[in-house]
Amino acid sequence: MQATTVLVTGASGGIGAAICQVLASRGATVILHYRSERTAAEAVREALPGVGHRTIQADLADPTQVLRLWQELAHYLVLGPDCCLAADLVD
């Protein structure tokens, strides 16, 4: 998985944080999405092995923020079938 950049949604805790850890330990650069838990997302990012990991905030229920998210991601991702992992839970 070297030289792979992936987006993990819901990365500030739970399954999302665990996915980040596994991907980073396998050599991926991880972009950690969070909706409101910036401190938690930054803590997950700082605990990841490797370098170049980033956090990005967006409320995925807001189309304007989703558009902004993808515009920001365009700088980091090469889109492919395995570029996104969704870990958000719906209340």
Residue pairs with C-beta under 8 A, 6 or more apart in sequence:
1 23
1 26
1 27
1 28
2 27
3 27
4 27
4 28
4 29
5 28
5 29
5 30
5 31
5 76
5 77
5 78
5 83
6 23
6 28
6 29
6 30
6 31
6 77
6 82
6 83
6 84
6 85
7 31
7 33
7 56
7 73
7 77
7 83
7 84
7 85
8 16
8 19
8 20
8 23
8 30
8 31
8 32
8 33
8 85
8 87
9 16
9 33
9 60
9 84
9 85
9 86
9 87
9 88
10 16
10 33
10 34
10 35
10 86
10 87
10 88
10 89
11 17
11 19
11 20
11 30
11 32
11 33
11 34
11 41
11 44
11 55
11 87
12 32
12 34
12 35
12 37
12 38
12 40
12 41
12 44
13 37
13 40
13 44
14 87
14 89
15 87
16 32
16 33
16 87
16 88
17 44
19 85
19 87
20 30
20 32
20 44
20 45
20 48
20 53
21 44
21 47
21 48
23 30
23 85
24 30
24 48
24 49
24 50
24 53
25 49
27 50
28 50
29 50
29 51
29 52
29 53
29 76
30 45
30 48
30 53
30 54
31 53
31 54
31 55
31 56
31 73
31 76
31 77
32 41
32 44
32 45
32 53
32 54
32 55
32 56
33 41
33 55
33 56
33 57
33 58
33 60
33 69
34 40
34 41
34 55
34 56
34 57
35 57
35 58
35 59
35 60
36 57
36 59
38 55
38 57
41 55
41 57
42 55
45 53
45 54
45 55
54 76
56 69
56 72
56 73
58 65
58 66
58 68
58 69
59 65
60 66
60 69
60 88
77 83
